[in-house]
Amino acid sequence: MDAGQKLKVAKGVFSEEIETLKRVQESLDDIFVQIENAVISCKGKVVLCGMGKSGHIARKISATLASLGMPSFFLHPAEAMHGDLGMVSENDIVFLLSNSGETYEILQLIPSLKFLGAKLIGITGNSQSSLAKECGISQSLDIGKEAGNLNLAPTVSTTAMLVYGDALAITASEEMGFCTSDFGLRHPAGTLGKKVLTRVADIMAKGNALPVVCGGCKITEAIMEMSKKGLGVVAVTDQEKKLTGVLTDGDLRRAIEKRADLYGDIVDSIMTGSPKYIYADILLVDALQKLKESRLNNYPVVDGKKHVIGMLTWQMIIREGITL
């Protein structure tokens, strides 16, 4: 097979899967609405069950539902027959995924699931299948044949089920009012979680690490404080610890160019007066946006009375893995 033939086959797979998704999209009707209503009204957990490749899709759909605020878990049909059915209760919804609708391991579960009182929803490519007939609600996807000339490996069918699950999860989460902070609570260790949970107060330099001097001090004193704290900036305050200015590396370079008396002059003579500042309770991602818009590398952090309580730098935010 030459390069041209390879690309033809590959693009053909894309075309077949895209066409199937379009058909499934256009065929969505009241059955989808019924299923979505069942999900958002579920008082237990949303259980996903599938065998083989459908099982992989079931796992992913379950993970997506859980990420978007709906308690969910994957139930392996073989393990279910050996004790894992104990995880299912009468308040749960169980999604059974099978393209053929005749998967032996799935059908074997149905009597026990019905006895437990769980609500059964079938997702299949065969509206006349045993699965479709046994479930209280069944969604038949217009899948047709699998990709490729063999029509064997689950490809089109699993893609259609995956996207259907995504559509269901997104629709349900929006109706439930799921928001970015809710998402962050479920992803505290990842970058997405940090974007919606981490605030300036969590990472700013404070206490002994805070570079700060009082107005009226010599420039050399401010330079020593800047060097000691290593942030390339010093906050300047009045006697009440309120922000009056900042001294940055840039201010120092400009002072040297102007031949300022670094040993005799006071910091007020070369600092940036009336500097921009932020509050400790804003999100890091918002602080990064402010830094970008203002083209600054740092912000002093103040409280409601403009007392300096911290210092935030661009590098601190980047170290947290947060970007725009």
Phi, psi and omega per residue, in radians:
M1 nan 2.098 -3.141
D2 -1.439 3.082 -3.062
A3 -1.036 -0.707 -3.140
G4 -1.091 -0.725 3.127
Q5 -1.163 -0.694 3.127
K6 -1.055 -0.804 3.138
L7 -1.144 -0.599 3.123
K8 -1.116 -0.766 3.122
V9 -1.135 -0.794 -3.111
A10 -1.075 -0.806 3.136
K11 -1.164 -0.530 3.094
G12 -1.126 -0.659 3.089
V13 -1.100 -0.790 3.088
F14 -0.986 -0.820 -3.082
S15 -1.080 -0.768 -3.120
E16 -1.115 -0.731 -3.108
E17 -1.242 -0.680 3.119
I18 -1.125 -0.757 3.135
E19 -1.083 -0.694 3.117
T20 -1.131 -0.747 3.123
L21 -1.078 -0.657 3.111
K22 -1.120 -0.733 3.125
R23 -1.123 -0.756 3.132
V24 -1.125 -0.726 3.115
Q25 -1.022 -0.826 -3.093
E26 -1.213 -0.415 -3.078
S27 -1.562 -0.112 3.135
L28 -1.021 2.317 -3.082
D29 -2.516 -2.665 -3.069
D30 -1.111 -0.399 3.099
I31 -1.078 -0.740 3.091
F32 -1.045 -0.750 -3.133
V33 -1.102 -0.739 3.105
Q34 -1.055 -0.764 -3.126
I35 -1.159 -0.745 3.120
E36 -1.099 -0.705 3.088
N37 -1.073 -0.684 3.132
A38 -1.135 -0.664 -3.130
V39 -1.160 -0.833 -3.063
I40 -1.288 -0.336 3.117
S41 -1.703 0.023 -3.108
C42 -1.132 2.245 3.141
K43 -1.659 -0.095 3.097
G44 -2.005 -2.303 3.138
K45 -1.988 2.733 3.080
V46 -1.691 1.976 -3.045
V47 -1.792 2.305 3.110
L48 -1.962 2.326 -3.059
C49 -2.413 2.283 3.110
G50 -2.824 2.763 -3.129
M51 -1.984 2.510 3.103
G52 1.136 -2.353 -3.111
K53 -1.106 -0.627 3.079
S54 -1.110 -0.507 3.082
G55 -1.164 -0.692 3.089
H56 -1.072 -0.731 3.123
I57 -1.151 -0.698 3.120
A58 -1.058 -0.723 3.104
R59 -1.047 -0.765 -3.102
K60 -1.173 -0.740 3.128
I61 -1.082 -0.736 3.117
S62 -1.067 -0.758 3.136
A63 -1.107 -0.675 3.126
T64 -1.153 -0.771 3.106
L65 -1.031 -0.786 -3.139
A66 -1.102 -0.689 3.126
S67 -1.096 -0.523 -3.075
L68 -1.762 0.370 2.941
G69 1.689 0.097 -3.139
M70 -1.918 1.969 -3.129
P71 -0.928 2.173 -3.037
S72 -2.662 2.662 3.014
F73 -2.621 2.790 3.109
F74 -1.633 2.367 3.117
L75 -2.030 2.015 3.112
H76 -1.342 2.197 -3.050
P77 -1.042 -0.646 3.134
A78 -1.215 -0.768 3.106
E79 -1.149 -0.557 3.128
A80 -1.066 -0.646 -3.136
M81 -1.261 -0.154 -3.118
H82 -2.126 0.600 2.993
G83 2.115 -0.417 -3.079
D84 -1.253 -0.163 3.039
L85 -1.094 -0.300 3.102
G86 -1.134 -0.243 3.111
M87 -1.442 -0.198 -3.059
V88 -1.702 2.387 3.124
S89 -2.173 3.026 -3.108
E90 -1.190 -0.284 3.137
N91 -1.552 -0.062 -3.066
D92 -1.544 2.761 2.943
I93 -1.898 2.330 3.125
V94 -2.036 2.047 3.041
F95 -1.562 2.198 3.112
L96 -1.926 2.031 -3.066
L97 -1.830 2.193 3.070
S98 -2.819 2.055 -3.124
N99 -1.068 -0.814 -3.138
S100 -1.284 -0.479 -3.060
G101 1.321 0.170 -3.105
E102 -2.216 0.288 -3.137
T103 -1.072 2.100 -3.008
Y104 -0.975 -0.860 -3.062
E105 -1.101 -0.551 3.127
I106 -1.283 -0.814 -3.120
L107 -1.105 -0.578 -3.140
Q108 -1.131 -0.439 -3.111
L109 -1.370 -0.480 -2.946
I110 -0.975 -0.833 3.139
P111 -0.994 -0.753 -3.131
S112 -1.179 -0.702 3.122
L113 -1.109 -0.691 3.104
K114 -1.146 -0.693 3.121
F115 -1.091 -0.649 3.120
L116 -1.245 -0.300 3.106
G117 1.569 0.160 3.129
A118 -1.252 2.626 3.098
K119 -1.443 2.248 -3.070
L120 -1.837 2.296 3.086
I121 -2.224 2.175 -3.135
G122 -1.742 2.425 3.017
I123 -2.122 1.986 -3.008
T124 -2.568 2.891 3.057
G125 -1.758 0.109 -3.085
N126 -2.298 1.801 -3.086
S127 -1.176 -0.307 -3.130
Q128 -1.763 0.185 -3.066
S129 -1.332 2.900 3.088
S130 -1.077 -0.668 3.137
L131 -1.095 -0.793 -3.138
A132 -1.060 -0.647 -3.093
K133 -1.340 -0.493 -3.048
E134 -1.527 -0.365 -3.081
C135 -1.541 2.591 3.126
G136 -1.091 -0.698 3.050
I137 -2.269 2.391 3.127
S138 -2.346 2.293 3.065
Q139 -1.843 1.994 3.111
S140 -1.695 2.113 -3.119
L141 -1.651 2.370 -3.140
D142 -1.374 1.432 -3.005
I143 -1.617 -0.732 -3.086
G144 1.278 -2.373 -3.098
K145 -1.705 2.828 3.101
E146 -1.320 2.885 -3.134
A147 -1.217 2.640 3.100
G148 1.611 2.925 -3.060
N149 -1.373 -0.252 -3.129
L150 -1.501 -0.426 -3.123
N151 0.960 0.784 -3.069
L152 -2.121 -1.038 -3.052
A153 -1.158 2.291 3.084
P154 -1.040 1.972 -3.118
T155 -2.355 -1.247 3.118
V156 -1.055 -0.736 -3.078
S157 -1.129 -0.761 -3.121
T158 -1.233 -0.623 3.081
T159 -1.085 -0.776 -3.137
A160 -1.089 -0.735 3.122
M161 -1.147 -0.690 -3.133
L162 -1.096 -0.842 -3.119
V163 -1.181 -0.636 3.072
Y164 -1.051 -0.765 3.115
G165 -1.102 -0.696 3.093
D166 -1.088 -0.775 -3.138
A167 -1.077 -0.697 3.141
L168 -1.153 -0.792 -3.109
A169 -1.133 -0.770 -3.126
I170 -1.148 -0.781 -3.141
T171 -1.065 -0.786 -3.122
A172 -1.157 -0.717 -3.109
S173 -1.153 -0.662 3.118
E174 -1.169 -0.696 3.129
E175 -1.179 -0.532 -3.138
M176 -1.427 -0.072 3.114
G177 1.332 0.457 3.128
F178 -1.154 2.281 -3.052
C179 -2.155 3.122 -3.052
T180 -1.105 -0.633 3.125
S181 -1.175 -0.625 3.059
D182 -1.080 -0.729 3.134
F183 -1.102 -0.755 -3.133
G184 -1.082 -0.655 3.118
L185 -1.080 -0.468 -3.133
R186 -1.658 -0.035 3.126
H187 -2.372 0.897 -3.017
P188 -1.166 -0.400 -3.061
A189 -1.593 -0.247 -3.068
G190 -1.676 2.991 3.132
T191 -1.094 -0.672 3.131
L192 -1.077 -0.712 3.119
G193 -1.141 -0.718 3.132
K194 -1.077 -0.632 -3.111
K195 -1.098 -0.564 -3.062
V196 -1.838 -0.038 -3.118
L197 -2.106 -0.650 -3.018
T198 -1.352 2.290 -3.122
R199 -2.013 2.920 -3.109
V200 -0.939 -0.749 -3.096
A201 -1.026 -0.448 -3.075
D202 -1.273 -0.450 -3.046
I203 -2.233 -0.125 -3.051
M204 -1.127 2.683 3.018
A205 -1.273 2.302 -3.108
K206 -2.614 3.029 -3.138
G207 1.059 -2.302 -3.112
N208 -1.203 -0.304 -3.141
A209 -1.506 -0.106 -3.090
L210 -1.410 2.108 3.103
P211 -1.424 1.946 -3.081
V212 -2.637 2.459 3.049
V213 -2.362 2.838 3.084
C214 -1.558 2.524 3.074
G215 -1.025 2.562 -3.130
G216 1.670 -0.193 3.121
C217 -1.342 2.834 3.136
K218 -1.217 2.653 3.119
I219 -1.014 -0.675 -3.129
T220 -1.068 -0.610 3.102
E221 -1.136 -0.708 3.116
A222 -1.166 -0.663 3.120
I223 -1.115 -0.725 3.124
M224 -1.085 -0.719 3.129
E225 -1.159 -0.726 3.117
M226 -1.078 -0.770 -3.132
S227 -1.158 -0.710 -3.104
K228 -1.140 -0.724 -3.075
K229 -1.525 -0.355 2.971
G230 1.215 0.466 -3.136
L231 -1.871 -0.062 3.126
G232 1.273 0.325 -3.115
V233 -2.783 2.627 3.062
V234 -2.366 2.345 3.031
A235 -1.483 2.450 3.122
V236 -1.977 2.260 -3.072
T237 -2.179 2.907 3.020
D238 -1.566 -2.987 -3.090
Q239 -1.144 -0.363 3.131
E240 -1.646 0.201 3.124
K241 1.215 0.332 3.093
K242 -1.557 2.531 -3.064
L243 -1.167 2.260 3.055
T244 -2.136 -0.351 -3.132
G245 -3.077 3.095 3.021
V246 -2.384 2.609 3.038
L247 -2.047 2.134 -3.106
T248 -2.014 2.981 3.030
D249 -0.963 -0.690 3.140
G250 -1.114 -0.709 3.096
D251 -1.071 -0.704 3.138
L252 -1.140 -0.750 3.134
R253 -1.076 -0.740 3.131
R254 -1.155 -0.627 3.120
A255 -1.148 -0.705 3.123
I256 -1.140 -0.717 3.114
E257 -1.072 -0.565 -3.133
K258 -1.565 0.087 3.130
R259 1.030 0.779 3.090
A260 -1.169 2.676 3.103
D261 -1.468 1.616 -3.060
L262 -1.133 -0.433 -3.113
Y263 -1.595 -0.446 -3.060
G264 -1.833 -0.549 -3.079
D265 -1.375 2.780 3.089
I266 -1.648 2.794 -3.044
V267 -1.064 -0.533 -3.109
D268 -1.036 -0.460 -3.050
S269 -1.316 -0.322 -3.114
I270 -2.189 -0.107 -3.110
M271 -1.266 2.882 2.992
T272 -1.529 1.981 -3.136
G273 -1.432 2.778 -3.124
S274 0.819 0.968 -3.071
P275 -1.297 2.819 3.019
K276 -1.246 2.641 -3.133
Y277 -2.587 2.941 3.100
I278 -2.370 2.992 3.120
Y279 -1.837 2.723 -3.004
A280 -1.233 -0.365 -3.015
D281 -1.599 0.029 -3.131
I282 -1.446 2.708 -3.134
L283 -1.197 2.575 3.126
L284 -1.033 -0.694 -3.117
V285 -1.108 -0.577 3.080
D286 -1.259 -0.642 3.094
A287 -1.128 -0.692 3.115
L288 -1.108 -0.674 3.101
Q289 -1.102 -0.716 3.122
K290 -1.126 -0.724 3.117
L291 -1.092 -0.726 -3.141
K292 -1.122 -0.786 -3.108
E293 -1.162 -0.643 -3.104
S294 -1.525 -0.153 -3.119
R295 1.036 0.620 3.075
L296 -1.832 2.839 3.104
N297 -1.815 -0.168 -3.094
N298 -2.746 2.825 3.086
Y299 -2.438 2.268 2.912
P300 -1.225 2.581 -3.124
V301 -1.908 2.265 -3.083
V302 -2.196 2.842 3.036
D303 -1.637 -2.979 -3.072
G304 -1.113 -0.368 3.139
K305 -1.792 0.216 3.094
K306 1.229 0.375 2.991
H307 -1.310 2.402 3.132
V308 -1.321 2.146 -3.124
I309 -2.122 -0.114 -3.123
G310 -3.004 3.054 3.068
M311 -2.421 2.316 3.133
L312 -2.092 2.330 3.084
T313 -2.077 2.773 3.102
W314 -1.009 -0.690 -3.111
Q315 -1.110 -0.614 3.116
M316 -1.057 -0.739 -3.114
I317 -1.186 -0.767 -3.125
I318 -1.089 -0.659 3.118
R319 -1.072 -0.458 3.095
E320 -1.367 -0.084 3.122
G321 1.441 0.236 -3.122
I322 -1.652 2.196 3.086
T323 -2.317 2.913 3.112
L324 -1.612 nan nan
